[in-house]
Every structure is written in structure tokens, then in C-alpha cells.
Amino acid sequence: MKKDWVIWVGCASLFVTGLIWGGVPIPTDFFKVKDIHDLFEIASSGATVIAVCLAAAGFNAWKLQILAASDHDLAKRAAIALHAYQAAVVRGFELAEILEKRTHLKIGDLKPHHSDGIQRELERLDLAILNARALSFECKVGWGEDFWKGFQSVLLPGEKYSKCIESFLRWSNAEASDSSKDAFAQYVSDSFNYMIPMVGVGKASFENAMDYALSPLYSKIQKKFLSNSSS
């Protein structure tokens, strides 16, 4: 409705402009060239108009090329971030599964190098989540809400397993009080078990669930990548 209103106003404005110009008396010799100097001025003005039009067309083509290159780069970085996240979340799942069982069996004693190894895995998972989340916001700005929503759904498992691993490290801390240990143990169990209805039990089931969840997002990114490559 708003566009129709704008069009009608534009048409009415053109009509009124025509009426005004129609009533303006124009001398019969208005379009006559008096001398060669005037002819060159007219030609120069025409050339200027043509140059401006060509420059505008060139600018639009350049702008489209820049946008295509930007989309191509974003698609490439998004695909890389997703593949890195997928690898990290599979490792996170395997670790969280082990730690949840240790918590259930109340096996919390860790040697320093084991604790350091778990901490490194947690940091690797958190970094992959952070990178993927940052790319999701870029995709939201460049490509729309659907891409962002797709990222959010696949990031949920990583966030839950990160919480599970972090809670285990806090639970296994010898300096933690009994009451806090109970709370951390509950966090470990809740974070891990929250995902079971969605991803199933075992590594194979989890990998299949992640492949299924990531497939639509990979397809959308691949279309962006290929369309901008061909352009």
C-alpha cells in the first residue's frame, strides 16, 4: 500500500510538472545553435552526461563485485568455523560422557596432568563455540535471520558439554565444599543428560545427530559460496 501511494504521488507530480512546462513560452530559436562555440559546449555537456552515466554504471558493477567477494569470503570462513566446531564438539561429547560417568561413580581424584588435559579440551571447545558464534552474527547481518537461527541450534550441544566439563573440574577440586560438590555434580549430570533426547546415546548416535543438524546449514553456506564463485 505504501509503495502504491508513492507511485501515485510521483505520477501526479510528473503530470503537474508537464502542465507547468507546457505553459512556459519557449522562443522558436531556443534549439538553434548560434555558432560553433555553442555547438562544442553542447557536445561537451553531452559527453559529460555520458561520462557520468558510465561512471555510475561502473561504480554499480564494482559495488556488486565487492559484495560478491565479501559473501564468498564469509561463506568460506563460516564453513571452516562450522567444521572446526563439529570436530571439537564430538571430542567434547566423548569427554563429557566419560566425566559424567566418573561423577556418577564419585571418582573425582585427578592427577595434575589429567586435569590440565581436561582444561585444554574445554578451552578448545569454548574457542570453537566462540568462533562459530562470531560467524553466526556476521551471517545474520549479511544473509538474514535464518542463518543465525541455524547456528544457534547446532551450538547448543557444545554449550551443554562445555558446562558439563567445567562443572566436573569444579566438582573434582579438592578444595570445594561438600555442598558445592553436590551442586557441581548435579550440573554435570543435568548438562550431559539434557542432550540425550536429541542426540541419543553413544558416539555414533551423536555424530549422526550432528550431521543431520548441520546438513541444512552446510547446504545454505555452500549455495552462497558457489553462487558467488560463479559470479
SULJO-V685641 format. One line per field, one symbol per residue. psi: psi as a letter, one per 30 degrees, with the letter a starting at -180 (. if undefined). A space follows every 50 residues. Layout:
BEGIN
psi->???
END
This chain:
BEGIN
psi->eeeeeeeeeeeeeeeeeeeeeffkkkkfgegkkelfeeeeeeeeeeeeee eeeeeeeeeeeeeeeeeeeeeeeeeeeeeeeeeeeeeefeeeeeeeeeee eeeeghjfkklefeeeeeeeeeeeeeeeeeeeeeeeeeeeeefleeeeee eeeffeeeeeeeeeeeeeeeefkffkleeeeeeeeeeeeeeefefefefa kleeeeeeeeeeefeeeeeeeeeeeeefef.
END
